[in-house]
Amino acid sequence: LLSLLQKWALLALSACSSLGCLCCLLGLLVAIGLTLGNQGRVLLAPCSIANIALAPVSRECPFDPTRVYVSPPWVGD
């Protein structure tokens, strides 16, 4: 009886996991489609302020598209 219960529980958990994975995959595909559809203009829209020198420190800009991110040399040691 316990073995049968374990099999049904495993089936239910794997079905829920598959459904969650499918939802994440669909969301990712929609996000990629929207980004490619508007050619990424929406990502950079908050960064278009009058003084471009203030864009990296502005709270409105989610990231600095001109910055080169480099790991410190001691990280790889």
Backbone torsions as a table, in degrees:
resi	resn	phi	psi	omega
1	LEU	NA	-40.8	-179.4
2	LEU	-66.1	-37.5	179.7
3	SER	-64.7	-40.5	178.7
4	LEU	-66.4	-40.1	178.0
5	LEU	-64.7	-39.9	178.5
6	GLN	-65.0	-39.0	179.1
7	LYS	-64.2	-42.9	179.3
8	TRP	-68.3	-37.5	178.1
9	ALA	-65.6	-42.0	178.4
10	LEU	-64.3	-39.9	178.1
11	LEU	-64.4	-43.2	179.8
12	ALA	-65.5	-44.4	179.1
13	LEU	-65.2	-39.3	179.2
14	SER	-70.0	-34.5	176.5
15	ALA	-66.1	-43.0	177.6
16	CYS	-64.0	-40.9	178.5
17	SER	-64.4	-41.9	178.6
18	SER	-64.6	-40.2	178.2
19	LEU	-65.1	-42.6	176.9
20	GLY	-63.3	-41.2	178.6
21	CYS	-64.5	-40.7	178.5
22	LEU	-63.5	-41.6	178.1
23	CYS	-63.4	-43.2	178.3
24	CYS	-63.4	-41.1	179.6
25	LEU	-64.9	-42.8	178.0
26	LEU	-64.3	-40.7	177.0
27	GLY	-62.9	-41.2	177.7
28	LEU	-63.9	-42.6	179.2
29	LEU	-64.9	-38.9	177.6
30	VAL	-65.4	-43.3	179.5
31	ALA	-62.9	-43.0	178.5
32	ILE	-65.6	-42.4	179.3
33	GLY	-62.2	-43.3	178.6
34	LEU	-66.1	-39.0	179.1
35	THR	-66.2	-44.0	178.4
36	LEU	-70.2	-32.2	-179.4
37	GLY	-65.7	-37.3	178.9
38	ASN	-103.4	13.4	176.4
39	GLN	55.5	32.1	174.9
40	GLY	75.3	7.9	-178.0
41	ARG	-64.5	-33.0	-178.0
42	VAL	-68.4	-30.4	179.5
43	LEU	-66.1	-35.4	-177.4
44	LEU	-95.7	-4.3	-176.6
45	ALA	-58.5	-42.8	180.0
46	PRO	-66.8	-17.7	-176.8
47	CYS	-86.5	-5.2	-176.8
48	SER	-86.8	78.6	175.8
49	ILE	-105.7	169.6	-174.2
50	ALA	-62.3	-47.4	-178.4
51	ASN	-99.2	105.6	-175.8
52	ILE	-66.4	-21.8	178.4
53	ALA	-67.9	-24.1	179.8
54	LEU	-88.9	-8.3	-175.9
55	ALA	-57.1	-45.0	-178.5
56	PRO	-65.1	-28.1	-177.6
57	VAL	-97.9	-4.4	179.6
58	SER	-72.5	140.2	177.3
59	ARG	-73.5	-14.9	179.9
60	GLU	-79.1	-23.6	-177.6
61	CYS	-90.6	116.7	-176.5
62	PRO	-70.8	-20.3	179.1
63	PHE	-159.5	165.6	177.6
64	ASP	-104.4	105.6	-176.7
65	PRO	-70.0	-10.6	-178.9
66	THR	-97.7	-7.5	-175.7
67	ARG	-81.9	140.5	174.8
68	VAL	-100.7	116.8	-178.0
69	TYR	-89.0	121.6	-177.9
70	VAL	-125.9	136.9	176.2
71	SER	-75.4	144.8	175.8
72	PRO	-63.0	151.4	-175.9
73	PRO	-64.3	-25.4	-177.1
74	TRP	-79.5	-8.8	-179.3
75	VAL	-69.4	-39.3	-176.4
76	GLY	-79.0	-7.5	-176.2
77	ASP	-73.2	NA	NA
